[in-house]
Amino acid sequence: MSWRFVLLSFLLVVACDGGDAPDSGALDAGRSDAGAGDAGATTDSGTGLPADCDGDCAALALSATFGDVTEPFTRAQLGLDREGDRVVALRVEAHDGGDPACPTMDSPSPDRTLIITFDVPEDGAARAPTAVSLLDFAGTLTSAPIARATEATLTPRAVRLEGEPHVAFDLSATFEGGTIEGAVYATHCPSLDGP
């Protein structure tokens, strides 16, 4: 078992602790068409957001800039947290490097992982996520083992909780020494599901 996977598993628990949410007042979601995209008109039960997401809506365009270094995130995966039969929170992991399959205990560590946790959105209004944490295993952005955003804004574009779950949103997050911004589209990965 990779020590990085053990660290990542621990940090998932820490990232989902529901601590103080960052102030959502100052940041823009990063896209002028936030909430519009190519999301279809079909809504998912329990949310007012479109459930369908294709075209630009289903694209990942997320990058981190720390100082003069910019690094991409090339895939994103979605975990669902439940209370009984109801999905109450979403956890998205955006990665670069490593294995693109759903993570297991034997998965190789990616170069970097961004963990975003938030309650199931009921509409497209901008909001502060519960937590945004960066793990830079390659050390190209920061030497800290984990960096937490000091401010973040998430603007939902689409969510599907049944069938083949996915979520699309715009993210703008500020860290000590850098920012992470862009569009996120994540498909469901059962190994990331919480209780």
Backbone as ProteinMPNN parsed JSONL, in Angstrom:
{"seq_chain_A": "MSWRFVLLSFLLVVACDGGDAPDSGALDAGRSDAGAGDAGATTDSGTGLPADCDGDCAALALSATFGDVTEPFTRAQLGLDREGDRVVALRVEAHDGGDPACPTMDSPSPDRTLIITFDVPEDGAARAPTAVSLLDFAGTLTSAPIARATEATLTPRAVRLEGEPHVAFDLSATFEGGTIEGAVYATHCPSLDGP", "coords_chain_A": {"N_chain_A": [[0.847, -1.172, 0.0], [0.601, 2.148, -0.838], [2.206, 4.886, 0.723], [1.36, 7.37, 0.078], [-1.293, 6.999, -0.699], [-2.418, 6.253, 1.746], [-2.009, 8.66, 3.136], [-3.603, 10.338, 1.523], [-6.125, 9.16, 1.958], [-6.442, 9.705, 4.697], [-6.443, 12.493, 4.591], [-8.751, 12.951, 3.145], [-10.701, 12.396, 5.031], [-10.106, 14.435, 6.853], [-10.51, 16.67, 5.192], [-13.213, 16.565, 4.913], [-14.311, 17.372, 7.274], [-16.102, 19.363, 7.846], [-15.381, 21.833, 8.823], [-14.825, 25.383, 9.404], [-16.354, 27.179, 6.862], [-14.994, 28.815, 4.02], [-15.065, 32.378, 3.4], [-17.383, 33.463, 1.07], [-17.577, 35.787, -0.316], [-15.787, 37.386, -2.018], [-14.762, 36.239, -4.405], [-14.977, 35.55, -7.918], [-16.688, 33.187, -9.955], [-15.238, 32.468, -12.14], [-16.1, 32.095, -14.78], [-17.849, 33.712, -17.36], [-20.275, 32.779, -18.192], [-21.424, 31.353, -16.147], [-23.502, 28.892, -14.842], [-24.921, 28.625, -17.171], [-23.732, 27.262, -19.662], [-23.741, 24.175, -21.531], [-25.659, 22.746, -20.368], [-28.476, 20.655, -20.142], [-32.124, 20.922, -20.213], [-33.391, 19.159, -18.55], [-34.078, 18.431, -15.221], [-32.623, 17.168, -12.203], [-34.086, 15.062, -9.758], [-34.814, 16.626, -6.724], [-33.034, 18.725, -6.992], [-32.676, 22.008, -8.411], [-31.157, 22.241, -10.591], [-29.873, 21.618, -13.934], [-29.832, 18.219, -15.049], [-28.675, 17.016, -17.198], [-25.625, 17.155, -19.012], [-23.5, 18.178, -21.38], [-21.194, 18.737, -24.127], [-19.497, 21.832, -23.725], [-20.164, 21.939, -21.039], [-19.51, 19.435, -20.034], [-16.76, 19.388, -19.773], [-13.436, 19.447, -18.455], [-11.557, 22.027, -17.3], [-9.399, 23.041, -15.55], [-6.948, 24.645, -13.62], [-3.932, 25.199, -11.719], [-2.174, 27.914, -10.368], [0.752, 28.872, -8.998], [2.888, 31.211, -7.957], [5.155, 31.55, -10.572], [4.504, 29.191, -11.77], [2.34, 27.08, -13.499], [0.034, 24.488, -13.378], [-1.879, 21.746, -14.676], [-5.087, 20.148, -14.045], [-6.228, 17.031, -14.946], [-8.284, 15.187, -14.864], [-11.383, 14.389, -13.177], [-13.133, 13.079, -10.386], [-16.086, 11.856, -8.787], [-17.489, 11.523, -5.579], [-20.148, 10.334, -3.51], [-21.838, 11.31, -0.594], [-23.959, 9.933, 1.777], [-26.986, 10.129, 3.726], [-28.833, 7.825, 5.035], [-31.01, 6.993, 2.465], [-30.593, 9.245, 1.02], [-28.624, 11.513, -0.869], [-26.388, 13.739, 0.5], [-24.084, 15.231, 0.429], [-21.313, 16.137, -1.69], [-18.213, 14.974, -2.952], [-15.474, 15.894, -4.685], [-12.673, 14.868, -6.477], [-10.044, 16.195, -8.12], [-7.484, 15.42, -10.373], [-4.033, 15.13, -11.496], [-1.87, 13.14, -13.334], [-0.916, 9.781, -12.288], [-3.166, 6.923, -12.032], [-5.951, 6.769, -14.171], [-8.24, 5.345, -13.487], [-10.88, 4.56, -11.087], [-9.856, 5.216, -7.747], [-7.981, 2.851, -5.777], [-6.719, 0.906, -3.006], [-4.264, 0.174, -3.988], [-3.6, 1.939, -5.962], [-1.462, 4.013, -7.971], [0.132, 7.013, -6.819], [-1.086, 10.221, -7.757], [0.297, 13.142, -9.464], [-0.719, 15.475, -8.401], [-3.543, 16.337, -6.347], [-6.722, 17.747, -5.989], [-9.097, 18.313, -3.59], [-12.469, 18.772, -3.231], [-15.169, 19.559, -1.265], [-18.666, 19.696, -0.77], [-22.082, 20.643, 0.013], [-25.007, 19.121, -1.451], [-25.991, 20.937, -4.204], [-28.815, 23.115, -4.526], [-29.528, 24.923, -6.365], [-28.253, 27.172, -8.92], [-26.76, 29.126, -7.659], [-23.857, 30.943, -6.611], [-21.591, 29.726, -4.165], [-19.856, 29.02, -1.061], [-17.672, 26.318, -0.891], [-17.543, 23.456, 1.371], [-14.939, 22.609, 1.989], [-11.734, 23.046, 0.44], [-8.954, 21.469, -0.635], [-5.52, 21.055, -1.384], [-3.284, 18.601, -2.474], [-0.071, 18.237, -3.193], [1.731, 16.052, -4.522], [3.915, 15.835, -6.239], [5.277, 18.138, -5.722], [5.495, 20.473, -7.244], [4.042, 22.804, -7.04], [3.735, 23.592, -4.356], [5.476, 23.153, -1.256], [4.221, 22.269, 0.948], [2.58, 19.602, 2.693], [-0.182, 19.482, 2.63], [-2.42, 21.885, 1.428], [-4.778, 24.27, 2.294], [-7.547, 26.009, 0.949], [-7.913, 29.507, 1.355], [-9.936, 31.148, 0.607], [-12.851, 30.513, -1.318], [-15.005, 29.988, -4.125], [-17.747, 28.352, -5.468], [-19.638, 27.606, -8.268], [-22.416, 26.001, -9.188], [-23.279, 24.093, -12.139], [-24.515, 21.834, -13.244], [-26.063, 18.822, -12.06], [-26.34, 15.381, -11.471], [-27.769, 12.898, -9.604], [-28.732, 10.334, -9.643], [-28.799, 7.18, -11.467], [-26.299, 7.497, -13.706], [-24.288, 9.222, -11.965], [-23.094, 12.611, -11.995], [-21.344, 15.766, -11.808], [-21.126, 19.247, -12.482], [-19.317, 22.241, -12.284], [-18.125, 25.604, -11.669], [-15.065, 26.767, -10.361], [-13.282, 28.833, -8.138], [-10.516, 29.305, -6.288], [-8.51, 30.476, -3.647], [-5.273, 30.22, -2.393], [-2.592, 30.254, 0.028], [-0.125, 31.791, -1.591], [-1.022, 31.103, -4.161], [-3.487, 30.282, -6.772], [-6.377, 28.39, -7.772], [-8.311, 27.758, -10.514], [-11.189, 27.423, -12.656], [-13.226, 25.321, -14.822], [-15.047, 22.479, -13.78], [-15.786, 19.104, -14.324], [-17.069, 16.177, -13.164], [-17.254, 12.666, -12.991], [-19.031, 9.881, -11.547], [-17.461, 7.878, -9.098], [-17.511, 5.022, -7.503], [-15.751, 4.097, -5.467], [-15.073, 6.341, -4.075], [-17.246, 7.027, -2.597], [-18.906, 8.017, 0.398], [-20.338, 7.22, 3.597]], "CA_chain_A": [[0.0, 0.0, 0.0], [1.383, 3.363, -0.99], [2.057, 5.851, 1.825], [0.603, 8.514, -0.437], [-2.71, 6.662, -0.655], [-2.807, 6.344, 3.153], [-2.106, 10.088, 3.428], [-4.77, 10.849, 0.813], [-7.31, 8.68, 2.667], [-6.538, 10.486, 5.919], [-6.794, 13.866, 4.258], [-10.157, 12.969, 2.748], [-11.471, 12.512, 6.26], [-9.862, 15.78, 7.37], [-11.134, 17.645, 4.294], [-14.667, 16.473, 5.027], [-14.67, 17.553, 8.665], [-17.143, 20.368, 7.993], [-14.867, 22.993, 9.535], [-15.304, 26.681, 8.967], [-16.389, 27.395, 5.413], [-14.389, 30.082, 3.657], [-15.947, 33.465, 3.018], [-17.635, 33.362, -0.367], [-17.921, 37.086, -0.84], [-14.941, 38.156, -2.913], [-14.281, 35.618, -5.628], [-15.838, 35.263, -9.057], [-16.636, 31.765, -10.283], [-14.248, 32.239, -13.176], [-16.676, 32.004, -16.119], [-18.898, 34.701, -17.544], [-21.537, 32.107, -18.468], [-21.69, 30.434, -15.055], [-24.886, 28.491, -14.738], [-25.537, 28.423, -18.48], [-23.076, 26.133, -20.303], [-24.553, 23.38, -22.431], [-26.475, 21.87, -19.551], [-29.814, 20.494, -20.697], [-33.247, 21.432, -19.443], [-33.861, 18.144, -17.63], [-33.546, 18.623, -13.876], [-32.52, 15.98, -11.376], [-34.997, 15.159, -8.628], [-34.206, 17.172, -5.526], [-32.256, 19.933, -7.256], [-33.213, 22.84, -9.473], [-30.126, 22.324, -11.624], [-29.98, 20.64, -15.015], [-29.186, 16.928, -14.827], [-27.904, 16.706, -18.399], [-24.42, 17.974, -19.135], [-22.679, 17.744, -22.502], [-20.459, 19.846, -24.738], [-18.628, 22.569, -22.802], [-20.543, 21.617, -19.659], [-18.864, 18.184, -19.64], [-15.312, 19.519, -19.968], [-12.611, 19.857, -17.321], [-10.572, 23.053, -17.671], [-9.005, 23.503, -14.226], [-5.493, 24.737, -13.47], [-3.39, 25.823, -10.516], [-1.053, 28.818, -10.597], [1.46, 29.253, -7.779], [4.045, 31.949, -8.444], [5.22, 31.519, -12.036], [4.257, 27.816, -12.204], [0.946, 26.702, -13.731], [-0.111, 23.043, -13.586], [-3.267, 21.388, -14.96], [-5.759, 18.96, -13.528], [-6.645, 16.406, -16.202], [-9.482, 14.367, -14.683], [-12.06, 14.612, -11.899], [-13.994, 11.972, -9.99], [-17.127, 12.267, -7.847], [-17.964, 10.626, -4.534], [-21.425, 10.745, -2.926], [-22.027, 11.034, 0.827], [-25.391, 9.708, 1.997], [-27.646, 9.931, 5.017], [-29.901, 6.918, 4.622], [-31.103, 6.87, 1.005], [-30.478, 10.577, 0.427], [-27.286, 12.085, -1.051], [-26.378, 15.024, 1.2], [-22.858, 15.983, 0.144], [-20.513, 15.67, -2.815], [-16.77, 15.117, -2.813], [-14.84, 15.802, -5.995], [-11.216, 14.834, -6.497], [-9.446, 16.507, -9.421], [-6.124, 14.876, -10.354], [-3.158, 15.082, -12.656], [-0.951, 12.031, -13.132], [-1.475, 8.591, -11.658], [-4.052, 6.039, -12.785], [-7.247, 7.415, -14.378], [-9.338, 4.529, -12.961], [-11.282, 4.881, -9.714], [-8.749, 4.858, -6.86], [-8.021, 1.702, -4.875], [-5.589, 0.933, -2.075], [-3.029, -0.081, -4.728], [-3.435, 2.915, -7.048], [-0.287, 4.887, -7.864], [-0.182, 8.394, -6.439], [-1.028, 11.214, -8.834], [1.211, 14.259, -9.199], [-1.437, 16.394, -7.515], [-4.972, 16.096, -6.159], [-7.508, 18.805, -5.365], [-10.296, 17.729, -2.997], [-13.498, 19.798, -3.036], [-16.36, 18.994, -0.638], [-19.759, 20.668, -0.669], [-23.429, 20.102, 0.11], [-25.695, 18.995, -2.732], [-26.555, 22.244, -4.546], [-30.233, 23.139, -4.875], [-29.69, 25.873, -7.464], [-26.988, 27.567, -9.517], [-26.161, 30.269, -6.969], [-22.483, 30.792, -6.125], [-21.539, 29.375, -2.743], [-18.553, 28.581, -0.558], [-17.638, 24.886, -0.598], [-17.189, 23.12, 2.748], [-13.476, 22.622, 2.061], [-10.954, 22.852, -0.781], [-7.613, 21.124, -0.173], [-4.578, 20.65, -2.422], [-2.181, 17.707, -2.136], [0.874, 18.324, -4.307], [2.686, 14.967, -4.314], [5.115, 16.09, -7.046], [5.958, 19.299, -5.16], [5.744, 21.519, -8.246], [3.308, 24.022, -6.692], [3.964, 23.943, -2.96], [6.191, 22.128, -0.493], [3.353, 21.853, 2.053], [1.934, 18.323, 2.425], [-1.563, 19.806, 2.285], [-2.717, 23.321, 1.453], [-6.225, 24.515, 2.293], [-7.933, 27.299, 0.384], [-8.305, 30.542, 2.306], [-11.212, 31.622, 0.066], [-13.271, 29.73, -2.487], [-16.372, 30.119, -4.617], [-18.162, 27.276, -6.353], [-20.902, 27.919, -8.939], [-22.894, 24.775, -9.828], [-23.869, 24.181, -13.477], [-25.365, 20.657, -13.464], [-25.845, 17.711, -11.132], [-27.193, 14.188, -11.582], [-27.486, 12.063, -8.444], [-29.221, 8.98, -9.905], [-28.33, 6.609, -12.735], [-24.856, 7.714, -13.829], [-24.101, 10.537, -11.351], [-22.019, 13.529, -12.376], [-21.53, 17.144, -11.359], [-20.341, 20.25, -13.21], [-19.32, 23.525, -11.585], [-16.962, 26.473, -11.828], [-14.382, 26.925, -9.082], [-12.213, 29.803, -7.962], [-10.007, 29.097, -4.933], [-7.278, 31.181, -3.323], [-4.414, 29.569, -1.409], [-1.405, 31.037, 0.318], [0.852, 31.666, -2.67], [-1.519, 30.71, -5.469], [-4.92, 30.151, -7.044], [-6.848, 27.306, -8.633], [-9.533, 28.259, -11.136], [-11.639, 26.828, -13.902], [-14.445, 24.525, -14.912], [-14.879, 21.101, -13.326], [-16.81, 18.106, -14.628], [-16.64, 14.945, -12.505], [-18.147, 11.517, -13.084], [-19.098, 9.105, -10.32], [-16.468, 6.851, -8.821], [-18.047, 4.423, -6.278], [-14.758, 3.933, -4.4], [-14.981, 7.604, -3.333], [-18.478, 7.253, -1.845], [-18.886, 7.96, 1.847], [-21.403, 6.372, 4.174]], "C_chain_A": [[0.894, 1.236, 0.0], [1.145, 4.31, 0.186], [1.265, 7.063, 1.359], [-0.891, 8.236, -0.41], [-3.223, 6.732, 0.775], [-2.966, 7.806, 3.544], [-3.342, 10.68, 2.773], [-6.048, 10.42, 1.516], [-7.521, 9.463, 3.953], [-7.009, 11.903, 5.618], [-8.218, 13.986, 3.754], [-11.041, 13.123, 3.97], [-11.325, 13.913, 6.832], [-10.571, 16.821, 6.517], [-12.639, 17.652, 4.445], [-15.136, 16.724, 6.45], [-15.716, 18.62, 8.892], [-16.691, 21.571, 8.781], [-15.408, 24.29, 8.978], [-15.245, 26.796, 7.458], [-15.749, 28.73, 5.104], [-15.442, 31.109, 3.291], [-16.128, 33.436, 1.511], [-17.82, 34.711, -1.016], [-17.092, 37.615, -1.972], [-14.667, 37.536, -4.268], [-15.37, 35.422, -6.661], [-15.696, 33.785, -9.386], [-15.718, 31.463, -11.444], [-14.795, 32.11, -14.58], [-17.802, 33.015, -16.237], [-20.247, 34.059, -17.793], [-21.892, 31.102, -17.371], [-23.178, 30.158, -14.96], [-25.526, 28.203, -16.075], [-24.966, 27.191, -19.147], [-23.965, 25.454, -21.32], [-25.435, 22.431, -21.637], [-27.89, 21.838, -20.108], [-30.884, 20.995, -19.759], [-33.751, 20.425, -18.427], [-33.244, 18.379, -16.264], [-33.557, 17.299, -13.132], [-33.474, 16.148, -10.201], [-34.237, 15.662, -7.407], [-33.333, 18.382, -5.751], [-32.951, 20.726, -8.345], [-32.24, 22.983, -10.618], [-30.388, 21.333, -12.749], [-29.262, 19.343, -14.63], [-28.305, 16.558, -16.007], [-26.734, 17.67, -18.522], [-23.589, 17.418, -20.279], [-21.993, 18.956, -23.117], [-19.52, 20.5, -23.742], [-18.926, 22.251, -21.347], [-19.779, 20.395, -19.152], [-17.354, 18.21, -19.856], [-14.644, 19.948, -18.667], [-11.565, 20.833, -17.843], [-10.14, 23.752, -16.39], [-7.488, 23.544, -14.142], [-5.132, 25.486, -12.198], [-2.215, 26.698, -10.912], [-0.5, 29.245, -9.245], [2.756, 29.913, -8.227], [4.036, 31.946, -9.958], [5.005, 30.111, -12.601], [2.751, 27.582, -12.339], [0.903, 25.219, -14.063], [-1.585, 22.719, -13.807], [-3.789, 20.275, -14.048], [-6.411, 18.324, -14.75], [-7.844, 15.472, -16.077], [-10.083, 14.676, -13.319], [-13.042, 13.476, -11.649], [-14.879, 12.414, -8.837], [-17.439, 11.158, -6.861], [-19.219, 11.201, -3.915], [-21.452, 10.369, -1.453], [-23.524, 10.976, 1.093], [-25.747, 9.736, 3.476], [-28.868, 9.1, 4.691], [-29.871, 6.762, 3.111], [-30.837, 8.178, 0.284], [-29.015, 11.008, 0.31], [-27.303, 13.48, -0.433], [-25.147, 15.867, 0.891], [-22.115, 15.318, -1.008], [-19.043, 15.913, -2.516], [-16.177, 14.907, -4.201], [-13.337, 15.795, -5.795], [-10.77, 15.106, -7.922], [-7.98, 16.113, -9.34], [-5.351, 15.249, -11.608], [-2.123, 14.01, -12.356], [-1.644, 10.865, -12.455], [-2.371, 7.81, -12.605], [-5.417, 6.698, -12.948], [-8.438, 6.604, -13.865], [-9.726, 5.007, -11.563], [-10.185, 4.407, -8.76], [-9.041, 3.619, -6.017], [-6.832, 1.834, -3.931], [-4.252, 0.755, -2.79], [-2.769, 0.921, -5.842], [-2.154, 3.714, -6.869], [-0.724, 6.308, -7.508], [-0.136, 9.298, -7.66], [0.02, 12.271, -8.509], [0.582, 15.256, -8.236], [-2.903, 16.018, -7.468], [-5.581, 17.312, -5.49], [-8.792, 18.164, -4.874], [-11.26, 18.861, -2.673], [-14.707, 19.109, -2.426], [-17.408, 20.081, -0.507], [-21.088, 19.943, -0.562], [-24.038, 20.013, -1.28], [-26.335, 20.345, -3.058], [-28.022, 22.128, -4.943], [-30.512, 24.094, -6.023], [-28.306, 26.262, -7.965], [-26.306, 28.741, -8.85], [-24.74, 29.947, -6.512], [-22.516, 30.539, -4.625], [-20.101, 29.041, -2.355], [-18.617, 27.075, -0.335], [-17.271, 24.653, 0.864], [-15.677, 23.179, 2.937], [-12.888, 22.427, 0.671], [-9.51, 22.65, -0.334], [-6.77, 20.605, -1.328], [-3.509, 19.751, -1.824], [-1.268, 17.688, -3.347], [1.974, 17.294, -4.094], [3.981, 15.186, -5.081], [5.901, 17.289, -6.524], [6.243, 20.405, -6.159], [5.067, 22.839, -7.906], [3.62, 24.512, -5.286], [4.723, 22.813, -2.276], [5.358, 21.634, 0.687], [2.695, 20.513, 1.719], [0.46, 18.482, 2.054], [-1.733, 21.316, 2.395], [-4.228, 23.48, 1.383], [-6.498, 25.9, 1.742], [-8.329, 28.257, 1.499], [-9.619, 31.192, 1.898], [-11.566, 30.745, -1.115], [-14.717, 30.025, -2.827], [-16.619, 29.014, -5.627], [-19.514, 27.663, -6.946], [-21.366, 26.68, -9.699], [-23.5, 25.042, -11.204], [-24.811, 23.021, -13.756], [-25.053, 19.618, -12.403], [-26.85, 16.602, -11.437], [-26.78, 13.277, -10.434], [-27.894, 10.611, -8.655], [-28.663, 8.479, -11.234], [-26.814, 6.656, -12.814], [-24.539, 9.107, -13.281], [-22.918, 11.309, -11.931], [-22.347, 14.904, -11.814], [-20.637, 18.04, -12.208], [-20.454, 21.564, -12.455], [-18.08, 24.312, -11.973], [-16.385, 26.716, -10.446], [-13.343, 28.023, -9.172], [-11.767, 29.697, -6.512], [-8.666, 29.796, -4.767], [-6.558, 30.44, -2.2], [-3.291, 30.529, -1.061], [-0.404, 30.772, -0.806], [0.303, 31.283, -4.026], [-3.025, 30.647, -5.571], [-5.165, 28.895, -7.879], [-8.195, 27.747, -9.175], [-9.888, 27.447, -12.365], [-12.927, 26.062, -13.765], [-14.135, 23.079, -14.544], [-16.07, 20.273, -13.794], [-16.298, 16.793, -14.063], [-17.699, 13.868, -12.653], [-17.993, 10.657, -11.833], [-18.045, 8.005, -10.267], [-16.88, 6.202, -7.494], [-17.036, 4.271, -5.15], [-14.567, 5.213, -3.589], [-16.217, 7.877, -2.483], [-18.24, 7.138, -0.353], [-20.031, 7.091, 2.334], [-22.758, 6.641, 3.549]], "O_chain_A": [[1.843, 1.324, 0.779], [0.002, 4.511, 0.597], [0.579, 7.707, 2.153], [-1.68, 9.138, -0.128], [-4.332, 7.212, 1.011], [-3.939, 8.168, 4.206], [-4.062, 11.451, 3.408], [-6.968, 11.225, 1.661], [-8.647, 9.845, 4.271], [-7.872, 12.441, 6.312], [-8.838, 15.036, 3.923], [-12.01, 13.881, 3.957], [-12.312, 14.516, 7.251], [-11.17, 17.755, 7.05], [-13.283, 18.654, 4.133], [-16.247, 16.331, 6.807], [-16.185, 18.782, 10.018], [-17.521, 22.273, 9.359], [-16.339, 24.293, 8.173], [-14.208, 26.539, 6.847], [-15.94, 29.69, 5.85], [-16.564, 30.765, 2.92], [-15.153, 33.389, 0.761], [-18.196, 34.77, -2.187], [-17.653, 38.265, -2.854], [-14.362, 38.265, -5.212], [-16.527, 35.165, -6.33], [-14.652, 33.196, -9.106], [-15.442, 30.294, -11.712], [-14.004, 32.02, -15.519], [-18.615, 33.159, -15.324], [-21.276, 34.715, -17.627], [-22.579, 30.115, -17.631], [-24.002, 31.073, -14.992], [-26.59, 27.585, -16.117], [-25.638, 26.162, -19.203], [-24.845, 26.086, -21.905], [-25.906, 21.425, -22.168], [-28.436, 22.87, -20.499], [-30.596, 21.437, -18.647], [-34.482, 20.806, -17.513], [-32.026, 18.514, -16.147], [-34.386, 16.426, -13.391], [-33.652, 17.259, -9.703], [-33.148, 15.178, -7.099], [-32.92, 19.02, -4.782], [-33.732, 20.172, -9.119], [-32.475, 23.773, -11.533], [-31.052, 20.319, -12.54], [-28.222, 19.367, -13.973], [-27.301, 15.866, -15.842], [-26.842, 18.848, -18.18], [-23.036, 16.323, -20.177], [-22.2, 20.083, -22.665], [-18.823, 19.812, -22.997], [-18.026, 22.291, -20.509], [-19.438, 20.325, -17.972], [-16.74, 17.17, -20.093], [-15.209, 20.71, -17.883], [-10.778, 20.495, -18.728], [-10.474, 24.916, -16.168], [-6.815, 22.594, -14.542], [-5.907, 26.287, -11.676], [-1.36, 26.285, -11.695], [-1.184, 29.89, -8.452], [3.623, 29.259, -8.807], [3.029, 32.297, -10.573], [5.288, 29.863, -13.773], [1.985, 27.852, -11.414], [1.645, 24.746, -14.924], [-2.452, 23.345, -13.197], [-3.027, 19.572, -13.384], [-7.083, 19.016, -15.515], [-8.368, 15.011, -17.091], [-9.396, 15.159, -12.42], [-13.693, 12.978, -12.568], [-14.482, 13.239, -8.014], [-17.631, 10.004, -7.244], [-19.353, 12.42, -3.801], [-21.126, 9.238, -1.096], [-24.269, 11.866, 0.682], [-24.936, 9.417, 4.345], [-29.837, 9.611, 4.131], [-28.832, 6.437, 2.537], [-30.854, 8.216, -0.947], [-28.253, 10.888, 1.269], [-28.134, 14.311, -0.797], [-25.166, 17.084, 1.071], [-22.26, 14.123, -1.268], [-18.673, 16.919, -1.909], [-16.367, 13.855, -4.811], [-12.793, 16.604, -5.044], [-11.08, 14.337, -8.831], [-7.302, 16.428, -8.362], [-5.923, 15.628, -12.63], [-1.563, 13.968, -11.26], [-2.818, 10.951, -12.092], [-2.339, 8.009, -13.819], [-5.996, 7.148, -11.958], [-9.55, 7.13, -13.814], [-8.99, 5.766, -10.933], [-9.64, 3.319, -8.94], [-10.174, 3.371, -5.604], [-6.036, 2.766, -4.049], [-3.213, 1.144, -2.257], [-1.807, 0.766, -6.594], [-1.792, 4.06, -5.744], [-1.822, 6.738, -7.862], [0.75, 9.162, -8.504], [0.566, 12.293, -7.406], [1.255, 15.81, -7.368], [-3.445, 15.454, -8.418], [-5.021, 17.847, -4.533], [-9.505, 17.534, -5.655], [-10.923, 19.789, -1.938], [-15.228, 18.16, -3.012], [-17.102, 21.228, -0.18], [-21.222, 18.794, -0.98], [-23.635, 20.742, -2.186], [-27.139, 20.849, -2.274], [-28.425, 21.174, -5.608], [-31.603, 24.083, -6.593], [-27.3, 25.738, -7.487], [-25.365, 29.303, -9.409], [-24.453, 28.831, -6.082], [-23.363, 31.074, -3.911], [-19.247, 28.81, -3.211], [-19.526, 26.596, 0.344], [-16.747, 25.55, 1.524], [-15.19, 23.732, 3.924], [-13.463, 21.735, -0.168], [-8.91, 23.539, 0.269], [-7.24, 19.817, -2.149], [-2.901, 20.08, -0.805], [-1.641, 17.183, -4.405], [3.03, 17.615, -3.549], [5.043, 14.765, -4.623], [7.077, 17.44, -6.854], [7.152, 21.205, -5.939], [5.464, 23.885, -8.419], [3.753, 25.715, -5.058], [4.618, 21.653, -2.675], [5.748, 20.678, 1.358], [2.289, 20.303, 0.576], [-0.076, 17.709, 1.26], [-1.25, 21.942, 3.339], [-4.881, 22.895, 0.519], [-5.77, 26.85, 2.032], [-8.992, 27.871, 2.462], [-10.337, 31.728, 2.743], [-10.682, 30.283, -1.836], [-15.544, 30.277, -1.951], [-15.809, 28.773, -6.521], [-20.437, 28.009, -6.208], [-20.79, 26.335, -10.731], [-24.147, 26.067, -11.422], [-25.816, 23.204, -14.443], [-23.929, 19.537, -11.907], [-28.04, 16.851, -11.633], [-25.609, 12.924, -10.295], [-27.444, 9.737, -7.914], [-28.124, 9.252, -12.025], [-26.124, 5.946, -12.084], [-24.52, 10.075, -14.041], [-21.894, 10.736, -12.303], [-23.475, 15.171, -11.399], [-19.539, 17.649, -12.604], [-21.542, 21.959, -12.035], [-17.122, 23.771, -12.524], [-17.126, 26.854, -9.472], [-12.616, 28.13, -10.159], [-12.55, 29.969, -5.602], [-7.797, 29.716, -5.636], [-7.16, 30.082, -1.189], [-3.062, 31.507, -1.772], [0.101, 29.658, -0.948], [1.077, 31.144, -4.973], [-3.748, 30.914, -4.611], [-4.284, 28.412, -8.589], [-9.108, 28.07, -8.415], [-9.027, 26.865, -13.025], [-13.624, 26.135, -12.753], [-13.107, 22.527, -14.936], [-17.22, 20.696, -13.672], [-15.216, 16.337, -14.433], [-18.889, 14.12, -12.466], [-16.967, 10.698, -11.153], [-17.782, 7.31, -11.248], [-16.619, 6.783, -6.44], [-17.419, 4.312, -3.981], [-13.958, 5.174, -2.52], [-16.244, 8.849, -1.728], [-17.481, 6.286, 0.109], [-20.616, 6.323, 1.571], [-23.747, 6.012, 3.925]]}, "name": "protein", "num_of_chains": 1, "seq": "MSWRFVLLSFLLVVACDGGDAPDSGALDAGRSDAGAGDAGATTDSGTGLPADCDGDCAALALSATFGDVTEPFTRAQLGLDREGDRVVALRVEAHDGGDPACPTMDSPSPDRTLIITFDVPEDGAARAPTAVSLLDFAGTLTSAPIARATEATLTPRAVRLEGEPHVAFDLSATFEGGTIEGAVYATHCPSLDGP"}
